[in-house]
Amino acid sequence: MKNEYQVLLYYKYVAIDIPEKVRNDHRMLCESLGLKGRIIIASEGINGTVEGTTENTEKYIEEMEKSEYFKGIIYKKSAGTGSAFPKLSIKVRPEIVTVKIPGLNPNQITGKYLSADELHQWYEDGKEFYIVDMRNDYEYISGFFEGYIPSGIHNFYDLPQVLPKIEHLKNKTVVTVCTGGIRCEKASGFLVANGFSDVYQLKDGIQTYMEKYPNKHFKGKLYVFDNRLTLAFNTDSPEHEIVGKCMHCQVSCDTYVNCAYDMCHFHFISCNNCLDKNTGLAFCKEDCKDIYLSQISKSQYFKV
């Protein structure tokens, strides 16, 4: 059965002469098709996630194939809900994924591509290799590859902090992984530039691997940057596992929440039993809860 809505995840590194013009033209295209989502355009390329009806997202792909810049993009497709994004946002930025390392251009330096089929075969053959998950720390707690090495970073622009953790792997086979592949274009290039001798990147990202090999060597759910929060395939299979844990009680869980205290807003996994009993809200620690409740109390006092 065909889904009514579809989400497209995509990127392309390509030199764009006038990003502002491309942004304006792109906005007209998306609005004409009723698409919502987030798109970043820079002189180095495009990075987007959009949702719309399946019919209109396919029309979007057809129009992109006519573009001088965006022909040949590989789109990661998944079922949408119709409410994955609240609005359409298209912005021009210095980079399509922020790393803040001058000269790190995937068009000039990047790791070797490794397909989902090849990675799966490496696992099946017992080949020696090391998966380095280049996602942010809150992303891989809901799902990860077997034997992975976590980046330990909270933002991608903290990429240099990964080096000390994997310095001992400079002469080993290293495979960088991320959601759709865009971060690994730069992360793998960064490792090559820093002396790693055999660096690969998972082509088209974790989502493509999961779709081809659900519940095989990647466990749990994939974190995604929209209102769905997580994505999985074949969840009814007995092979599917919930690998996330409630931050407070450690029970198996993969439900993400934000700390209700606005000055914190920490993103974490919590079960329903660990939500505040009186308010039903999530707090990452008691201090955040105490401050939040005291502010609410004062606010009510001044309204009287």
Secondary structure per residue as TSV (DSSP state, phi and psi in degrees):
chain	resnum	aa	ss	phi	psi
A	1	M	-	360.0	131.1
A	2	K	-	-78.0	132.9
A	3	N	-	-72.0	143.6
A	4	E	S	-67.8	-37.7
A	5	Y	E	-116.3	152.9
A	6	Q	E	-140.3	142.0
A	7	V	E	-108.6	133.9
A	8	L	E	-111.4	129.5
A	9	L	E	-117.5	128.8
A	10	Y	E	-160.9	164.0
A	11	Y	E	-160.4	163.5
A	12	K	E	-157.6	128.5
A	13	Y	E	-86.1	116.1
A	14	V	-	-156.4	140.4
A	15	A	-	-69.9	121.4
A	16	I	-	-113.7	123.8
A	17	D	S	-69.1	-50.2
A	18	I	-	-128.2	86.8
A	19	P	H	-56.5	-35.1
A	20	E	H	-63.0	-39.7
A	21	K	H	-67.0	-42.4
A	22	V	H	-62.1	-40.7
A	23	R	H	-59.0	-47.6
A	24	N	H	-63.7	-44.1
A	25	D	H	-64.4	-38.0
A	26	H	H	-68.0	-37.6
A	27	R	H	-63.2	-41.3
A	28	M	H	-61.6	-41.4
A	29	L	H	-64.4	-49.2
A	30	C	H	-64.4	-41.0
A	31	E	H	-66.1	-36.0
A	32	S	H	-67.5	-24.1
A	33	L	T	-102.0	0.9
A	34	G	T	68.2	31.4
A	35	L	-	-87.5	146.0
A	36	K	E	-123.0	156.6
A	37	G	E	150.1	-165.7
A	38	R	E	-124.2	127.0
A	39	I	E	-131.3	131.7
A	40	I	E	-116.7	131.6
A	41	I	E	-122.4	135.6
A	42	A	E	-142.3	173.8
A	43	S	T	-65.2	-15.1
A	44	E	T	-96.2	-5.6
A	45	G	E	148.1	-153.6
A	46	I	E	-136.3	146.1
A	47	N	E	-141.4	118.5
A	48	G	E	-144.9	154.3
A	49	T	E	-137.9	119.5
A	50	V	E	-132.3	154.6
A	51	E	E	-130.1	145.3
A	52	G	E	-169.7	-172.7
A	53	T	E	-62.8	153.7
A	54	T	H	-58.1	-40.7
A	55	E	H	-59.8	-45.7
A	56	N	H	-76.2	-30.7
A	57	T	H	-68.7	-33.3
A	58	E	H	-69.3	-35.4
A	59	K	H	-65.3	-36.7
A	60	Y	H	-59.6	-45.3
A	61	I	H	-61.9	-41.3
A	62	E	H	-60.4	-42.2
A	63	E	H	-69.3	-38.2
A	64	M	H	-62.9	-33.7
A	65	E	T	-67.2	-17.6
A	66	K	T	-87.6	-9.6
A	67	S	S	-78.7	144.7
A	68	E	T	-67.3	-25.4
A	69	Y	T	-93.5	-37.4
A	70	F	T	-109.7	11.4
A	71	K	T	-64.8	136.9
A	72	G	T	90.3	7.2
A	73	I	-	-66.3	139.9
A	74	I	-	-93.4	120.5
A	75	Y	-	-99.6	130.3
A	76	K	E	-89.4	120.5
A	77	K	E	-109.8	139.1
A	78	S	E	-148.5	161.8
A	79	A	E	-66.7	134.9
A	80	G	-	-101.8	175.6
A	81	T	-	-116.1	-12.8
A	82	G	S	90.6	-8.5
A	83	S	-	-137.1	26.3
A	84	A	S	-64.8	-29.9
A	85	F	-	-131.7	142.6
A	86	P	S	-78.6	-23.4
A	87	K	S	-160.4	179.8
A	88	L	E	-100.4	128.2
A	89	S	E	-130.3	119.7
A	90	I	E	-127.3	117.5
A	91	K	E	-130.7	151.1
A	92	V	E	-96.0	129.1
A	93	R	-	-131.0	164.0
A	94	P	S	-64.9	-31.5
A	95	E	-	-136.8	151.9
A	96	I	S	-82.7	-17.4
A	97	V	S	-142.8	122.4
A	98	T	-	-77.3	120.6
A	99	V	-	-128.9	-22.6
A	100	K	-	60.4	33.9
A	101	I	-	-114.2	106.7
A	102	P	T	-56.2	136.5
A	103	G	T	81.7	1.6
A	104	L	-	-86.6	86.9
A	105	N	-	-113.5	114.3
A	106	P	T	-60.0	-19.8
A	107	N	T	-73.5	-12.3
A	108	Q	T	-115.1	-34.5
A	109	I	S	-147.8	125.7
A	110	T	-	-161.5	168.8
A	111	G	-	-77.4	170.1
A	112	K	E	-74.1	142.4
A	113	Y	E	-76.9	137.1
A	114	L	E	-124.8	119.6
A	115	S	-	-74.0	163.5
A	116	A	H	-58.7	-40.5
A	117	D	H	-62.2	-42.8
A	118	E	H	-67.4	-42.3
A	119	L	H	-62.7	-44.1
A	120	H	H	-58.4	-42.5
A	121	Q	H	-66.8	-36.9
A	122	W	H	-59.1	-44.5
A	123	Y	H	-61.7	-47.5
A	124	E	H	-63.3	-33.8
A	125	D	H	-84.2	-9.8
A	126	G	T	72.6	26.3
A	127	K	-	-63.0	147.6
A	128	E	-	-81.3	116.6
A	129	F	-	-157.9	165.2
A	130	Y	E	-129.7	116.8
A	131	I	E	-81.9	123.2
A	132	V	E	-112.0	113.0
A	133	D	E	-82.0	110.5
A	134	M	-	-89.8	11.5
A	135	R	S	-78.3	170.8
A	136	N	-	-72.3	157.2
A	137	D	T	-58.7	-32.5
A	138	Y	T	-79.2	-11.4
A	139	E	T	-81.4	-43.1
A	140	Y	T	-85.2	3.0
A	141	I	T	-75.5	-17.0
A	142	S	S	-97.2	-12.9
A	143	G	E	-173.9	143.7
A	144	F	E	-163.2	161.5
A	145	F	E	-78.3	149.2
A	146	E	T	-57.6	133.9
A	147	G	T	70.8	17.4
A	148	Y	-	-70.6	156.7
A	149	I	E	-107.4	117.5
A	150	P	E	-71.7	143.2
A	151	S	-	-63.1	-38.0
A	152	G	-	79.2	5.3
A	153	I	-	-100.2	151.5
A	154	H	S	-98.5	-21.9
A	155	N	S	-137.4	145.7
A	156	F	G	-62.6	-28.8
A	157	Y	G	-71.4	-2.6
A	158	D	G	-89.5	15.1
A	159	L	G	-47.3	-41.3
A	160	P	G	-57.1	-22.0
A	161	Q	G	-69.7	-13.5
A	162	V	G	-73.2	-31.6
A	163	L	H	-52.5	-49.5
A	164	P	H	-61.0	-28.4
A	165	K	H	-71.9	-27.8
A	166	I	H	-122.7	15.5
A	167	E	G	-54.4	-32.9
A	168	H	G	-73.0	-4.8
A	169	L	G	-103.3	14.1
A	170	K	T	-58.5	-29.9
A	171	N	T	-107.9	16.9
A	172	K	S	-106.7	169.5
A	173	T	E	-83.1	116.6
A	174	V	E	-114.6	134.8
A	175	V	E	-120.2	117.7
A	176	T	E	-89.0	141.6
A	177	V	E	-132.5	148.9
A	178	C	-	-156.6	179.7
A	179	T	S	-56.8	-60.2
A	180	G	S	-118.5	-2.7
A	181	G	S	108.8	-18.4
A	182	I	H	-67.2	-41.4
A	183	R	H	-68.4	-32.9
A	184	C	H	-70.3	-21.9
A	185	E	H	-58.1	-42.2
A	186	K	H	-86.2	-39.2
A	187	A	H	-63.0	-43.7
A	188	S	H	-67.3	-39.5
A	189	G	H	-62.9	-36.7
A	190	F	H	-63.0	-40.8
A	191	L	H	-67.3	-42.2
A	192	V	H	-59.5	-44.2
A	193	A	H	-65.4	-20.9
A	194	N	T	-105.1	23.1
A	195	G	T	93.5	7.2
A	196	F	-	-76.5	132.9
A	197	S	S	-91.7	-21.7
A	198	D	E	-140.9	79.5
A	199	V	E	-110.2	128.2
A	200	Y	E	-119.2	160.4
A	201	Q	E	-129.8	140.7
A	202	L	E	-69.7	112.2
A	203	K	T	-64.7	128.6
A	204	D	T	67.9	9.4
A	205	G	H	80.3	178.6
A	206	I	H	-62.1	-38.3
A	207	Q	H	-58.1	-41.7
A	208	T	H	-65.2	-41.0
A	209	Y	H	-62.4	-46.5
A	210	M	H	-60.8	-38.9
A	211	E	H	-67.3	-36.9
A	212	K	H	-81.2	-34.2
A	213	Y	S	-132.8	66.2
A	214	P	T	-60.7	132.1
A	215	N	T	65.3	18.6
A	216	K	S	-112.1	103.1
A	217	H	S	74.8	-20.6
A	218	F	E	-105.3	120.8
A	219	K	E	-105.3	142.1
A	220	G	E	88.8	-151.8
A	221	K	-	-116.4	154.6
A	222	L	E	-92.4	126.6
A	223	Y	E	-71.2	135.1
A	224	V	-	-130.0	152.0
A	225	F	S	-91.8	56.3
A	226	D	S	-149.8	-173.9
A	227	N	T	-67.9	-12.2
A	228	R	T	-72.6	-32.0
A	229	L	-	70.0	-43.5
A	230	T	E	-134.5	156.6
A	231	L	E	-137.7	137.6
A	232	A	-	-148.2	162.0
A	233	F	S	-125.4	141.7
A	234	N	-	54.1	51.7
A	235	T	T	-70.9	-16.0
A	236	D	T	-80.6	-9.5
A	237	S	S	-69.6	141.5
A	238	P	T	-63.5	-14.8
A	239	E	T	-80.4	-16.0
A	240	H	-	-71.4	134.8
A	241	E	-	-122.0	147.9
A	242	I	-	-96.0	110.7
A	243	V	-	-101.3	-14.2
A	244	G	-	-72.3	158.8
A	245	K	B	-136.3	143.0
A	246	C	-	-58.1	130.1
A	247	M	T	-61.5	-27.0
A	248	H	T	-90.8	-48.5
A	249	C	T	-111.9	-5.8
A	250	Q	-	69.1	12.9
A	251	V	-	-70.2	150.0
A	252	S	B	-60.3	128.5
A	253	C	-	-169.0	149.4
A	254	D	-	-136.8	30.5
A	255	T	-	-94.9	115.5
A	256	Y	E	-84.2	143.1
A	257	V	E	-138.8	165.5
A	258	N	E	-111.9	140.0
A	259	C	-	-57.3	131.5
A	260	A	S	-70.0	-18.3
A	261	Y	S	-75.8	113.9
A	262	D	T	-60.3	-30.9
A	263	M	T	-75.7	-9.2
A	264	C	T	-107.4	-67.9
A	265	H	-	56.4	29.2
A	266	F	-	-61.2	137.8
A	267	H	E	-97.6	120.4
A	268	F	E	-154.2	174.0
A	269	I	E	-98.2	133.3
A	270	S	-	-144.0	141.0
A	271	C	-	-85.1	164.8
A	272	N	G	-63.4	-32.5
A	273	N	G	-66.6	-21.2
A	274	C	G	-99.4	6.0
A	275	L	S	-73.9	153.9
A	276	D	-	-60.5	128.7
A	277	K	T	-64.7	-30.7
A	278	N	T	-86.4	-37.1
A	279	T	T	-106.6	-19.7
A	280	G	-	75.6	10.4
A	281	L	-	-94.6	163.2
A	282	A	-	-102.1	137.1
A	283	F	-	-133.3	136.1
A	284	C	S	-77.7	-25.7
A	285	K	S	-154.0	164.8
A	286	E	H	-62.6	-34.8
A	287	D	H	-60.7	-42.9
A	288	C	H	-63.5	-40.1
A	289	K	H	-63.9	-45.9
A	290	D	H	-63.4	-43.6
A	291	I	H	-65.6	-45.1
A	292	Y	H	-59.1	-48.3
A	293	L	H	-67.3	-33.4
A	294	S	H	-69.5	-36.2
A	295	Q	H	-67.2	-41.1
A	296	I	H	-62.6	-41.5
A	297	S	H	-62.7	-44.1
A	298	K	H	-65.7	-39.9
A	299	S	H	-61.4	-42.9
A	300	Q	H	-66.2	-35.0
A	301	Y	H	-63.7	-44.7
A	302	F	H	-74.3	-17.1
A	303	K	H	-77.1	-22.8
A	304	V	-	-67.5	360.0
